[in-house]
């Protein structure tokens, strides 16, 4: 063996450092990895790129006026889509109104019309249908152009309604079949003609609903026959025959949208597929995700406040305010356990009813986007016979007891069987997360900062009474406009709709039970969406502790509401469920004996004046001893409004002998 052939070579530290430095320099001079970063060449505009993005440049800007034109044959869910759009757009801050041409047609024809009325060869009927469409168009454009505030820049007229210091744009929905190229060209001309509307720019987007699923169509036809004014007091079989004949008349002249120079959205079989063309800006950011989320399935949505933390008597004794990082107290832990028992009963009942409907699906993954559905849901049901066949198969199988069903859903550890499926959303606050931390049940919980309480900025941790005394000018603005008055360095209620938009879309797209655990301010805004009530009035919605609000979809696009007090305590009370219309329903579980008291809780303001003289605030009208006009509740001597997640506390700020006007809110945070 040659000398030193097996001897290790040792290098000095300086030699090693020199080698490392050389390698580093080599890496710096090495061109970037094309596969990791692509070309590093600076992007520049050219005639080609400008040509390709000209539609995006034109359509990305936000017009004050927007018209959504629905397109589709009868029974394709156009009115369902219109109602969902109106609720969603109104909730997120736009003024929105639906103009249903069918209403104008019934008025022009002095009642309902038979199938022959919709024959394209019926010249007299065609003229009447066009007259109805023209009347609807005139009303729609008049509403869009109504000069609420004419202080716009550029010489044009502004149609934005000014609420407080916030301007609202206007969106109209033209609800009709609009089934021919000629009709859609007429709509474009009426809305965008430069001669008629040169100073009134209006965006136009067509929304076409296409449905070729026979079972889905049959279900839609049944709903239309049972609810449409055209078939009021008509025999069901006769009405169905007339509707099918009417649809056939429309099909003979129907022309789908194919002009790619137009902005349009095509929805297939109620959201199973969506095609978009020249859709940018708010349409792409908000409306398209919402359209993709809405579905005709039923599933319960449960909403509740986080459990209580410190006992209120202890808080008063210790003179401690609320902290965002507090943990659940004894009462909060009791609510946590009661909530689990309630959710188990509700969710297992939901699964049982779904199985009985022949849709025994695996909901462990939440939505079809995040995972696969069960084998039965992968089967195509081309007819009612297939559904009946599946039911027969299920009936022949051995019935499974509730305890055996628990193995179908597995916890986050991949081992522990969960007793029921549920998609749980929680804020990042410890008390909210702990409300759904059920012993030995590792349920997956999605923690969202979107669900965190209203950010009070510089006023965090301070009570309303103190703010009214030390910052009277700001507090006066809050009294006058509680929805859009922003806390210094923080948020206003209006900001919550922006950060909750994605949460609403996520809830809407679910196919199984959903539980949302959050805080008063956030839940008030969410409840306004599900109730389809003005979001600006949400600060008056009472949300007591230890109570679960349950929302279930209604066929018309709204939600049915019920409530359940799951844990009795001195802090618990009934919610102010309200009567709804336009397809919205609710049921009030409050005992009749308590209705008179509850009526006061649903008013715009519940306040508790301190004894003595009152304060004067800038811009404040003293019509009723320190309270803004028309905002005094019958419960003028009731308890203080709830502040945060706790019962009211009146700290000793040295303000005895003064009356402070309350903002219109039963629960301010």
HELIX and SHEET records of a PDB file:
HELIX    1   1 UNK A   13  UNK A   29  1                                  17    
HELIX    2   2 UNK A   34  UNK A   37  1                                   4    
HELIX    3   3 UNK A   47  UNK A   52  1                                   6    
HELIX    4   4 UNK A   54  UNK A   60  1                                   7    
HELIX    5   5 UNK A   78  UNK A   91  1                                  14    
HELIX    6   6 UNK A  101  UNK A  108  1                                   8    
HELIX    7   7 UNK A  115  UNK A  118  5                                   4    
HELIX    8   8 UNK A  123  UNK A  145  1                                  23    
HELIX    9   9 UNK A  153  UNK A  155  5                                   3    
HELIX   10  10 UNK A  181  UNK A  192  1                                  12    
HELIX   11  11 UNK A  194  UNK A  197  1                                   4    
HELIX   12  12 UNK A  214  UNK A  227  1                                  14    
HELIX   13  13 UNK A  229  UNK A  231  5                                   3    
HELIX   14  14 UNK A  236  UNK A  253  1                                  18    
HELIX   15  15 UNK A  281  UNK A  282  1                                   2    
HELIX   16  16 UNK A  283  UNK A  287  3                                   5    
HELIX   17  17 UNK A  288  UNK A  293  1                                   6    
HELIX   18  18 UNK A  312  UNK A  318  1                                   7    
HELIX   19  19 UNK A  330  UNK A  356  1                                  27    
HELIX   20  20 UNK A  375  UNK A  378  1                                   4    
HELIX   21  21 UNK A  384  UNK A  396  1                                  13    
HELIX   22  22 UNK A  402  UNK A  405  1                                   4    
HELIX   23  23 UNK A  406  UNK A  408  5                                   3    
HELIX   24  24 UNK A  430  UNK A  435  1                                   6    
HELIX   25  25 UNK A  449  UNK A  451  5                                   3    
HELIX   26  26 UNK A  457  UNK A  459  5                                   3    
HELIX   27  27 UNK A  464  UNK A  470  1                                   7    
HELIX   28  28 UNK A  472  UNK A  480  1                                   9    
HELIX   29  29 UNK A  493  UNK A  509  1                                  17    
HELIX   30  30 UNK A  520  UNK A  531  1                                  12    
HELIX   31  31 UNK A  535  UNK A  540  5                                   6    
HELIX   32  32 UNK A  592  UNK A  594  5                                   3    
HELIX   33  33 UNK A  595  UNK A  601  1                                   7    
SHEET    1   A 6 UNK A  95  UNK A 100  0                                        
SHEET    2   A 6 UNK A 170  UNK A 175  1                                        
SHEET    3   A 6 UNK A  65  UNK A  71  1                                        
SHEET    4   A 6 UNK A 202  UNK A 210  1                                        
SHEET    5   A 6 UNK A 264  UNK A 268  1                                        
SHEET    6   A 6 UNK A 273  UNK A 277 -1                                        
SHEET    1   B 2 UNK A 161  UNK A 163  0                                        
SHEET    2   B 2 UNK A 166  UNK A 168 -1                                        
SHEET    1   C 7 UNK A 445  UNK A 447  0                                        
SHEET    2   C 7 UNK A 423  UNK A 426  1                                        
SHEET    3   C 7 UNK A 514  UNK A 518  1                                        
SHEET    4   C 7 UNK A 300  UNK A 305  1                                        
SHEET    5   C 7 UNK A 547  UNK A 553 -1                                        
SHEET    6   C 7 UNK A 559  UNK A 565 -1                                        
SHEET    7   C 7 UNK A 585  UNK A 586  1                                        
SHEET    1   D 2 UNK A 409  UNK A 410  0                                        
SHEET    2   D 2 UNK A 417  UNK A 418 -1                                        
SHEET    1   E 2 UNK A 613  UNK A 614  0                                        
SHEET    2   E 2 UNK A 658  UNK A 659  1                                        
END                                                                             
